[in-house]
Amino acid sequence: MPQTLADIKDMLAARALAPRHALGQNFLIDHNLIRKLIDAAAPAPADLILEVGPGTGTLTETLLERGCTVIACELDRGLAALLRDRFAPRIADQSLTLIEGDCLERKSAISPAILDAIADRPFRLIANLPYGAASPLMARLAEWRSACLGQFVTIQREVAQRLRAQPNTRDYSELSVIVQAMCDIRRIATLAPECFWPRPKVTSEMVAITPREQPLTDNPAQLASLCHTLFTQRRKQIGGILGRDFPFPPDIAPTARPESLTIEQLVVLSRLRKD
């Protein structure tokens, strides 16, 4: 039976736990939306699913009921202990692998524990992502085309806007470029604060991020390195950032600023750059 808000509050109270704002803990309590997210991903029984930020296990439970094999990564020690007890039989039969710790290493790379658990098997990310981890995790998974079959996530609407942003807009960023170069992006639903407990101060979105049939680059790490260099100085001219000796092609002016460049132009620059 799906967890109710009362169930979540009781489980936390029994362990003297409370949602931690610093970790972006806002529990999704609308089960119709949880099902909508999973339906968008359309996992088959035995498919491998990565879930980051499982909280009290509402989404985890639904994924397991559908026959998925789940790798769940939870940073909060108290919630990890709750999940370990609640899903002990699932952990024992190996349908659930629980990782206690950060999903990211040095805030920018996928953690070795997750990489070891996935072991190069094809998987999907289905998660109500903690706000602090969302952007770097989505970018790294977009680059991991060989294994990641798609990302189906709940994120802040402002992050979703950065995913879809176009050149010459405020939201256009390294995240926009990397994800759009490798993936297609589709809105699944818009979520009001009332869909969560505690209620956040912002609106959220569910989005589907699926690999492009033909990515715009065959070296996303190279593109990401260039974008990190450029977008940390987004208001400067690219000639000043990359240097006077950089071999700019005729259609890309050294006086241009990073935020004005198309993804295709950034791909060209990434191929010309020598790190």
C-alpha positions as CSV (number, residue, x, y, z in Angstrom):
1,M,0.0,0.0,0.0
2,P,1.5,3.4,-1.0
3,Q,2.9,5.6,1.8
4,T,0.6,8.3,3.0
5,L,1.8,11.6,4.5
6,A,0.9,10.3,7.9
7,D,3.0,7.2,7.3
8,I,6.0,9.3,6.4
9,K,5.6,11.5,9.4
10,D,5.2,8.4,11.7
11,M,8.3,6.7,10.3
12,L,10.4,9.8,10.7
13,A,9.1,10.5,14.2
14,A,9.8,6.9,15.3
15,R,13.5,7.5,14.6
16,A,13.6,11.2,15.8
17,L,14.2,12.3,12.2
18,A,12.9,15.4,10.3
19,P,13.3,16.7,6.8
20,R,16.6,18.4,6.4
21,H,16.4,21.6,4.3
22,A,20.1,21.6,3.8
23,L,19.8,18.4,1.8
24,G,16.8,19.5,-0.2
25,Q,14.5,17.0,1.5
26,N,11.0,17.6,0.2
27,F,9.1,14.3,-0.1
28,L,6.8,13.9,-3.1
29,I,3.4,12.8,-1.7
30,D,1.2,12.7,-4.8
31,H,1.1,9.1,-5.8
32,N,-0.5,9.9,-9.2
33,L,2.6,11.9,-10.1
34,I,4.9,9.2,-8.8
35,R,3.1,6.7,-11.2
36,K,3.3,9.2,-14.0
37,L,7.0,9.5,-13.6
38,I,7.5,5.8,-13.7
39,D,5.1,5.4,-16.6
40,A,7.1,7.9,-18.6
41,A,10.2,5.8,-18.1
42,A,8.3,2.6,-18.9
43,P,10.6,0.2,-17.2
44,A,10.1,-3.5,-17.8
45,P,10.4,-6.2,-15.1
46,A,14.1,-6.8,-14.2
47,D,15.2,-3.5,-15.7
48,L,17.9,-1.8,-13.7
49,I,16.9,1.6,-12.1
50,L,19.1,4.1,-10.3
51,E,17.3,6.2,-7.7
52,V,19.1,9.1,-6.0
53,G,17.5,10.5,-2.8
54,P,15.0,7.7,-2.0
55,G,14.0,9.3,1.3
56,T,11.5,7.0,3.0
57,G,11.2,4.8,0.0
58,T,7.9,5.8,-1.6
59,L,9.2,5.7,-5.2
60,T,11.5,2.8,-4.3
61,E,8.6,0.7,-3.2
62,T,6.6,1.3,-6.4
63,L,9.7,0.5,-8.6
64,L,10.2,-2.8,-6.7
65,E,6.5,-3.7,-7.0
66,R,6.9,-3.3,-10.8
67,G,9.7,-5.9,-10.8
68,C,12.6,-3.5,-11.3
69,T,16.0,-4.0,-9.8
70,V,16.9,-0.8,-7.9
71,I,20.1,0.8,-6.9
72,A,19.2,3.5,-4.4
73,C,21.7,6.1,-3.1
74,E,20.8,8.0,0.0
75,L,23.1,10.6,1.6
76,D,21.2,11.0,4.9
77,R,22.4,8.5,7.5
78,G,19.2,8.3,9.4
79,L,17.1,7.8,6.2
80,A,19.6,5.1,5.0
81,A,19.1,3.2,8.2
82,L,15.3,3.5,7.9
83,L,15.5,2.1,4.3
84,R,17.9,-0.6,5.4
85,D,15.4,-1.9,7.9
86,R,12.3,-1.3,5.8
87,F,13.6,-3.1,2.8
88,A,15.7,-5.7,4.4
89,P,14.1,-8.6,2.5
90,R,14.6,-6.8,-0.8
91,I,18.3,-6.1,0.0
92,A,18.7,-9.8,1.0
93,D,17.3,-11.0,-2.4
94,Q,19.4,-8.4,-4.2
95,S,16.5,-6.7,-5.9
96,L,17.6,-3.6,-4.0
97,T,21.1,-2.3,-3.5
98,L,21.3,0.5,-1.0
99,I,24.3,2.9,-1.1
100,E,24.7,5.2,1.8
101,G,26.6,8.3,0.7
102,D,26.8,11.1,-1.8
103,C,25.9,10.3,-5.4
104,L,28.7,12.6,-6.5
105,E,32.5,12.5,-5.9
106,R,34.0,16.0,-5.5
107,K,30.6,17.4,-6.5
108,S,31.2,16.8,-10.1
109,A,31.8,13.0,-10.9
110,I,29.5,10.0,-10.3
111,S,30.5,8.3,-7.1
112,P,32.6,5.1,-7.4
113,A,30.0,3.2,-5.3
114,I,27.3,3.9,-7.9
115,L,29.7,3.0,-10.8
116,D,30.6,-0.3,-9.1
117,A,27.0,-1.2,-8.4
118,I,25.9,-0.4,-12.0
119,A,28.9,-2.3,-13.4
120,D,28.4,-1.0,-17.0
121,R,24.9,-2.5,-17.2
122,P,22.2,-0.5,-19.0
123,F,20.0,1.5,-16.6
124,R,17.6,4.4,-16.2
125,L,17.6,7.1,-13.6
126,I,14.2,7.5,-12.0
127,A,14.3,9.9,-9.1
128,N,13.0,12.8,-7.2
129,L,16.4,14.4,-7.2
130,P,17.8,16.4,-4.3
131,Y,18.1,19.9,-5.5
132,G,21.8,20.2,-4.8
133,A,22.9,17.2,-6.8
134,A,20.6,17.6,-9.8
135,S,22.6,19.6,-12.3
136,P,26.0,17.8,-12.1
137,L,24.4,14.4,-11.9
138,M,22.2,15.0,-15.0
139,A,25.1,16.3,-16.9
140,R,27.4,13.4,-16.1
141,L,24.7,10.8,-16.9
142,A,23.9,12.6,-20.2
143,E,27.6,12.0,-21.1
144,W,27.4,8.3,-20.2
145,R,25.6,7.4,-23.4
146,S,26.8,3.8,-23.4
147,A,24.9,2.8,-20.3
148,C,22.3,5.5,-19.3
149,L,19.1,4.8,-21.3
150,G,17.3,7.9,-20.0
151,Q,16.7,10.1,-17.0
152,F,13.2,10.6,-15.6
153,V,13.4,13.1,-12.8
154,T,11.7,15.6,-10.6
155,I,13.7,18.8,-10.3
156,Q,13.2,22.5,-9.6
157,R,11.5,24.4,-12.5
158,E,14.5,26.8,-12.8
159,V,16.8,23.8,-13.4
160,A,14.4,22.4,-16.0
161,Q,14.5,25.9,-17.7
162,R,18.3,25.7,-17.7
163,L,18.1,22.3,-19.4
164,R,16.0,23.7,-22.2
165,A,17.7,27.1,-22.5
166,Q,18.8,28.6,-25.8
167,P,21.7,30.9,-26.6
168,N,21.5,34.5,-25.6
169,T,19.3,33.8,-22.7
170,R,20.0,34.1,-19.0
171,D,19.5,30.4,-18.3
172,Y,21.8,29.2,-21.1
173,S,24.7,27.4,-19.4
174,E,27.1,24.5,-19.3
175,L,24.2,22.2,-18.3
176,S,22.1,23.4,-21.3
177,V,24.9,22.6,-23.7
178,I,26.0,19.2,-22.4
179,V,22.5,17.8,-22.0
180,Q,21.1,19.1,-25.3
181,A,24.2,18.0,-27.2
182,M,23.6,14.4,-26.0
183,C,19.9,14.1,-25.3
184,D,16.3,15.2,-26.1
185,I,14.4,16.8,-23.3
186,R,10.6,16.6,-22.6
187,R,8.4,18.0,-19.9
188,I,6.3,15.3,-18.2
189,A,4.5,17.4,-15.6
190,T,4.6,20.6,-13.6
191,L,4.3,20.2,-9.8
192,A,3.0,22.8,-7.4
193,P,4.5,23.1,-3.9
194,E,1.4,21.3,-2.5
195,C,2.6,18.0,-4.1
196,F,5.4,17.8,-1.5
197,W,6.0,17.7,2.2
198,P,7.4,20.0,3.5
199,R,6.2,22.4,0.8
200,P,9.1,24.0,-1.0
201,K,9.0,27.6,-2.0
202,V,9.4,26.8,-5.7
203,T,7.5,25.0,-8.4
204,S,9.0,21.8,-9.7
205,E,8.9,19.9,-13.0
206,M,9.2,16.2,-14.0
207,V,11.3,15.9,-17.1
208,A,12.4,13.0,-19.4
209,I,15.9,13.2,-20.7
210,T,16.6,10.6,-23.4
211,P,19.7,10.0,-25.6
212,R,19.6,11.5,-29.0
213,E,19.7,9.1,-31.9
214,Q,22.7,11.1,-33.2
215,P,24.5,13.1,-30.5
216,L,26.1,16.4,-31.5
217,T,29.5,15.4,-30.2
218,D,31.4,12.1,-29.9
219,N,33.5,13.6,-27.0
220,P,31.2,15.0,-24.4
221,A,33.9,15.2,-21.8
222,Q,35.9,17.5,-24.1
223,L,32.9,19.6,-24.7
224,A,32.1,19.8,-20.9
225,S,35.7,20.9,-20.2
226,L,35.4,23.7,-22.7
227,C,32.0,24.8,-21.4
228,H,33.2,24.9,-17.9
229,T,36.1,27.2,-18.9
230,L,33.8,29.5,-20.9
231,F,30.7,29.7,-18.8
232,T,32.5,30.5,-15.6
233,Q,33.5,33.7,-17.5
234,R,30.3,34.0,-19.5
235,R,30.4,37.8,-19.9
236,K,34.0,37.9,-21.3
237,Q,34.9,37.6,-24.9
238,I,35.9,34.1,-25.9
239,G,39.2,35.4,-27.4
240,G,40.2,36.7,-24.0
241,I,39.3,33.4,-22.4
242,L,40.9,31.0,-24.9
243,G,43.8,33.2,-25.9
244,R,45.0,35.2,-28.9
245,D,46.6,32.1,-30.5
246,F,43.5,30.0,-30.5
247,P,42.6,28.9,-34.1
248,F,39.1,30.4,-34.3
249,P,37.2,29.3,-37.5
250,P,35.9,32.1,-39.7
251,D,32.3,31.9,-38.5
252,I,33.2,32.3,-34.8
253,A,34.4,35.7,-33.8
254,P,36.9,36.0,-30.9
255,T,34.8,39.0,-29.7
256,A,31.8,36.7,-29.2
257,R,30.7,35.8,-25.6
258,P,30.1,32.2,-24.4
259,E,26.3,32.8,-23.9
260,S,25.9,33.7,-27.6
261,L,27.4,30.6,-29.1
262,T,25.3,27.7,-30.4
263,I,25.9,24.2,-29.3
264,E,27.2,23.3,-32.7
265,Q,29.7,26.2,-32.5
266,L,30.8,25.1,-29.0
267,V,31.4,21.6,-30.3
268,V,33.6,23.0,-33.1
269,L,35.7,24.9,-30.5
270,S,36.0,21.9,-28.2
271,R,37.5,19.9,-31.1
272,L,40.0,22.7,-31.8
273,R,41.0,23.2,-28.2
274,K,44.2,21.6,-26.9
275,D,44.0,21.1,-23.1
